[in-house]
Amino acid sequence: MMGSLAIQRDALMPRPPGGMGPGLLLALIVHLGLVVALAIAVHWHASEPAGVEAELWAAVPQVAAPRAVEPEPTPTPTPPRPTPTPRVEPLPDAQIAIERTKREAQERKKKEQTEQLAEKKRLEQEALRKKQADEAKLGAQREANLKRIMGQAGATGDASATGSATQSAGPSAGYAGRIKARIKPNIVFTDTISGNPVAEVEVRLAPDGRILSHKLLKASGVAEWDDAVQRAIDRTEVLPRDIDGRVPPTMVIAFRPRD
């Protein structure tokens, strides 16, 4: 036991110096090698130091809070822009005068055209009226000449006649008396009346004198007399012809009790 402790103690205790020669030589060799290595490293190669990485760990795991989000600003409504009013550039005085001259010329031309159309229409109407008047005048002259020729060819009037027809339109002067003389004997009336009332009757006749119809145009005021006259016309049936052999198609005959 004591021997072991002695050996351990000897190992721990510094050795006694054995001289400086070998150690100094070794130190010089080491320093010289170090200088050479440093020189070579500086001149021929420069190495960058390697980065150092480190990881940090928290003792207790923690979760980060959410990042604060700022609210978005409310957009301010932009007022509508007013519609710009188009600017009317004033016309120069010379251009205004030119425009006025053109407008006056157009109005004058339009007025002249209107007047020409009105004058043309007036002349056309005047020519038409003149033509119609000439045609009417010529027609009247032709008709007058035709009547004059026909009247002269087969006229039946007397020497004092002034008409242009071949025959007189009305009956002769004594024809009405002959008609009444034919109808009056057929009147049957025995009543006595005051005055001399007149009854007018329209009689329509055929070309041969036959009575076709009759109508009371004016009453006498005495119904019995009016009825007696109409019954007499029915009994007569046929009236005589006029002196020219004709019978008027219609005649109005007046009857009085005291004729």
Buried (B, 14 or more C-beta within 10 A) or exposed (E): EEEEEEEEEEEEEEEEEEEEEEEEEEEEEEEEEEEEEEEEEEEEEEEEEEEEEEEEEEEEEEEEEEEEEEEEEEEEEEEEEEEEEEEEEEEEEEEEEEEEEEEEEEEEEEEEEEEEEEEEEEEEEEEEEEEEEEEEEEEEEEEEEEBEEEBEEEBEBEEEEEEBEBBBEEBEEEBBEBBBEBBEEBBEBEEEBEEEBBBBBBBBBEEEBEBEEBEBEBEBEBEEBBEBBBBBBEEBEEBEBBEEEBBBEEBEBBBBBEE
